[in-house]
Structure formats: structure tokens, C-alpha cells
Amino acid sequence: MADRNAAAPQTSTPSGAQAPAIELIRVNRRFVTPDGKSMTALRDFTMTVDDGEFVAVVGPTGCGKSTTLNLITGLDKPSGGEVRLYGKPVDGIDSRIGFVFQTDALFPWRNVVDNVVAGPLFREKPRTEAYALARRWLARVNLAGHETKYPHQLSGGMRKRVALAQTFINEPRILLMDEPFSALDVQTRVLMHEALLALWTESGASVVFVTHDLEEAITLADKVYVLTAGPATVKSVYRIELPRPRVAAEIRYQQDFIAISHTIWNDLRDEVMKGAARSEAAV
Amino acid sequence: MSETLAPPIPEFRPGTSDAEIEAAAARAERKRRLTVRFWQVLLLVVLLGGWELLARAKIIDVFFFSSPSAIAARLYQWITQGADGTPLWFHVWVTIEEALLGFFSGFILGILAGVALGRNRMASDVLTIYIKVFNSVPRVVLAPIFILLFGLGLTSKVALSFVMVFFIVFSNAFQGVREADRALIANARILGASKWQLTRSVIVPSAMSWIFASLHVSFGFAIVGAIVGEFVGARHGIGVLIQIAGGAFDTAGMYAAIVIIMVVALAAEYAVTIFENRLAKWRPAPLAETH
């Protein structure tokens, strides 16, 4: 725990003087589908992420988990309620945010190092400095030597690591991840968990990690939010008291992990069934 | 508990070592290539030879069909003595020049217009119907109008080439911009891209794959535009050669001009393919696996 506090610039106690990194306060999100129907994705949704905290969001498929992330980035606006970053309402895309997508959001026409260097160059860093930084980050994700390859020449896990380097190079204070590893095979996923935890521990960023994989959520997070089936609201919040640093490759067979997993799954299971029943029923 | 293994099977049957099967595969491939070449050459000889024989035996009328020897003779005459008072290379050069000028101007302006309209929803919604209307006119009918407007010289042909290339490249660029991957755009915006940086670093490269798809077709059309323009009215060019030959009932001349067009078009195809390959190295090769 000590390393994370050291990395975070200010006190990270929930009742401390500093505002939470992210707050969603009674948020509603409603939009009109292409068919012209009104659809409520989120209702009365309240979530808090403290500075330096790793929060996971799990829920049945299609319940609106990704919508929460879009509201935090400022790409979407809430229909009701408020979204705040460090106490201030969200207004446009905040430069302190980093985002890792589920699909490959690498630029396929650029090679690896040109992809990683995109963030600093967009933010007007001088080229030599930016490229040196990019090479350091590639080394940190164990991709040194692959700088001139193109994304299509890399495996899924390697592409994900390039995406992580591309995001972390901007040193985001807030990291949003939308099911980033769900497209990878299970074995690669474990390696990614290790990589992510290592990068996160050093950076001290506040994270919102959306996933449908409960065990992934428990492995990584300090706090897990369980959402109801759509229109989604928060069903329950669980604090994960497993000690850090966590070893992703071993943790799922520890007794305390299994106990927590069982508890939360019992909660989530109902929502999964409800969500499935609803989507299979005719409109 | 480990199991006892069966007696080891000999690794390779005699005559099937790695080196041997590789050599056998290479031999089979060479043989296949030679067979294909053989049939290609045979087909050519049969067709040309047959044509020549039929012409000489007066089974087909030379007036309409000409013969390979007559076409070759006309080509030789053009090469050594020029055509219609001008050297042959000059005619060919004029057509190529018109096609190149039309192609590059149409290409660049097509991309600019396609990207501008693709980025601006309102403008594209308003203008699309008018573009559709203009697009429906076969552009070759514009040739006489351009001759009236620009005269018999280079400009009218370049204009026709330009118009043919522009609409193809424009619609491909427009489509490419519209179809740019939203995740890439979102990613770039979050990484810090301004609207201009977004257009330059994400939208345009995204649209390039659509634009390259149209490269071969549009270059072909550039040549068509130049030649058709020359048909309608010109002093020099391959189209002029065809027209003069036609006017003089010189069928050998007409076919000779067609042979020249074939050579030019193939050379252009080849050049475009090389250019395309160099720029497309970021694309996955078809059927390539990365694991």
C-alpha cells in the first residue's frame, strides 16, 4: 500500500481534503436509438473513485458499463445528474485522461514507435524528446526491438502492450479501460494483468476498469461496482481487501480470493440472468 | 506416472528428408511454371499465326480485319517515318502528358474535395444530390463542350481527363472519410489531437486505403479521357492517329494504334502497382497469419 500512497501526490483517504478523482452523481443517460426510440442506459447512477484508486465495474452484457466511461471522458453528456473530475464538472475532453479500448485503436498505417509517440506529438512535445520517451515506454512493456513493426505483424498481446504504452506515455492521472483484455485469449490475459498492475503501481493513476469478467475485476481492483441489468444503476459496491502487490498468475486460487469471488458472483448472477431474459424476450 | 513408449518410428523414410522434399517441391513448381509458359506461347503463336494465314488465304477480309504483318509494317512505318508528319514518340508523349496532368490534378483536387465534404456533415448532406446529378452524365459527352471552351490544344484533353479522375477519387475519398474507424478517432482525440491534427493524422490516412483502391481505375480513366478528347478534336496524340486511320480506312493503322495504347496502359498499370506496393506495406498481406 505504501508505494501507491507515495506515488499519489496528495492524501488518498476518502474523507481527506482532496476531492475524489471521479464522481458520478445521480447520473441519468438517455438517448435516441437509430430506430428513433428513446433508450435509458443509466439511471440514478452514483459512483466515486478516489485519487489513486483502482475501481472495477462489472455488470451483465449490454447494461451500459461503457456508457459510464464515455461520460467521464466528456465524449458523452449526461441527461441528468453530474459528472465531476477532481471536484469540477466535466467540460470537453480532459487532458489528464487516458483510455484503453477493447478493440485495437492503434493506427494501422503507423509502425509501433510512431503509434506510441502519437500522444506526445499531438500535445506538441519536441520530436526528439517524444521519440526518446516512446522508446523508453516500449522497453518498459517489453517491446524493445519491435519499434519498426506494423500492428498487423504483432500478436494480440503485443498490440495491447503497444496500446498500453501509447496511453501511459501521456502520464494520465485518470485511466479508463473498456474491457481492454476481453479480446485476448485467457493465457495472454494473465500476462496483461501483470503488466497492467506493474504500470499502474508506478503511475499512481485513478482507474475505472470496465469488464464482464468478475475474476479479472477482483484480481485488479480496490473496489468493485456491480451494476444491474439495463437501465443500469449501482446494485452494490465491494471493497477488495486483498493485499498488494498481487500476483495475477496465482491469486485466483487463494482462499480469500475465492470467498470474495463467490460473494460477488451471487450478487451479479441475478443481474446476468435478468439481462439475458430481457434481451431474449421479443421487444 | 509416465508410460512406456513404443519403439521409436524411424524419423524419415528413405528419400524423404527435408532437403529432398524441398528439392522435389521446387522442381514441381518449376515444371508447372514452364508448362504454363509453354501454353501461353503456343496460344499466342496459334492465334497470330492463324490470323495471318486466314488473312493471306482471303478467308477473312483484310479490309476489316487486317493482318499481323500489316499491323507490324504500319508500326514500323510510324516509328521510322512518323505519323501525319510528326514523329510517333511525340504523339504518344502528348497523350501521356494529357493523361498525367489530368490524373494528378483530378487526384489532388478529388482528395481535397472528398475530405472537406466528408468532414462537414451539413455541406455533404446539401451537396450530395447535386453531385449525384452531375455524376450521372457520362463524362465523355463533355468532350465536345471542352473543345469549344478550351480549343483543340492540350487543355481540353486535360480537362476531360481531370473530370473523369476527379469524380472517382472524390467519391472514394468521401466514402473513406465517412468510414474512418470511430475508435481510432476517439483514441486520437483522447490522446490530445486538435481538429486539424485529427484530419491530418487519422482521417486522411484512413481514407487513403479507399483512395488507393481507385488508383488503377482512375489512371485508366485518365488515359481514356485523353484519347477520347483527341478523337473529338486535336492535332496530336494517339487518339488523332486512330481518327486519321479511321478516316482513311486504314484498318492496319487503327489496330496499330490500339497496340500502342495497350503498351502505354500496361506500363501505367505497372507503375501504379509499384507505387501502391510501396505505400501499402502497413497492410496485412492476404491470408497471412500472425501467430
HADDOCK unambig.tbl for C-alpha pairs under 7 A between the chains (distance, minus, plus):
assign (segid A and resid 93 and name CA) (segid B and resid 190 and name CA) 6.66 0.50 0.50
assign (segid A and resid 95 and name CA) (segid B and resid 192 and name CA) 6.71 0.50 0.50
assign (segid A and resid 98 and name CA) (segid B and resid 190 and name CA) 6.65 0.50 0.50
assign (segid A and resid 105 and name CA) (segid B and resid 183 and name CA) 5.80 0.50 0.50
assign (segid A and resid 105 and name CA) (segid B and resid 184 and name CA) 5.06 0.50 0.50
assign (segid A and resid 105 and name CA) (segid B and resid 187 and name CA) 6.38 0.50 0.50
assign (segid A and resid 106 and name CA) (segid B and resid 184 and name CA) 6.93 0.50 0.50
assign (segid A and resid 107 and name CA) (segid B and resid 184 and name CA) 6.86 0.50 0.50
assign (segid A and resid 108 and name CA) (segid B and resid 282 and name CA) 6.54 0.50 0.50
assign (segid A and resid 109 and name CA) (segid B and resid 282 and name CA) 5.20 0.50 0.50
assign (segid A and resid 119 and name CA) (segid B and resid 191 and name CA) 4.74 0.50 0.50
assign (segid A and resid 119 and name CA) (segid B and resid 192 and name CA) 6.20 0.50 0.50
assign (segid A and resid 122 and name CA) (segid B and resid 192 and name CA) 5.46 0.50 0.50
assign (segid A and resid 122 and name CA) (segid B and resid 193 and name CA) 5.07 0.50 0.50
assign (segid A and resid 123 and name CA) (segid B and resid 192 and name CA) 5.80 0.50 0.50
assign (segid A and resid 150 and name CA) (segid B and resid 282 and name CA) 5.85 0.50 0.50
assign (segid A and resid 152 and name CA) (segid B and resid 284 and name CA) 5.66 0.50 0.50
assign (segid A and resid 153 and name CA) (segid B and resid 290 and name CA) 6.01 0.50 0.50
assign (segid A and resid 154 and name CA) (segid B and resid 290 and name CA) 6.52 0.50 0.50
assign (segid A and resid 155 and name CA) (segid B and resid 290 and name CA) 6.14 0.50 0.50
assign (segid A and resid 155 and name CA) (segid B and resid 291 and name CA) 6.41 0.50 0.50
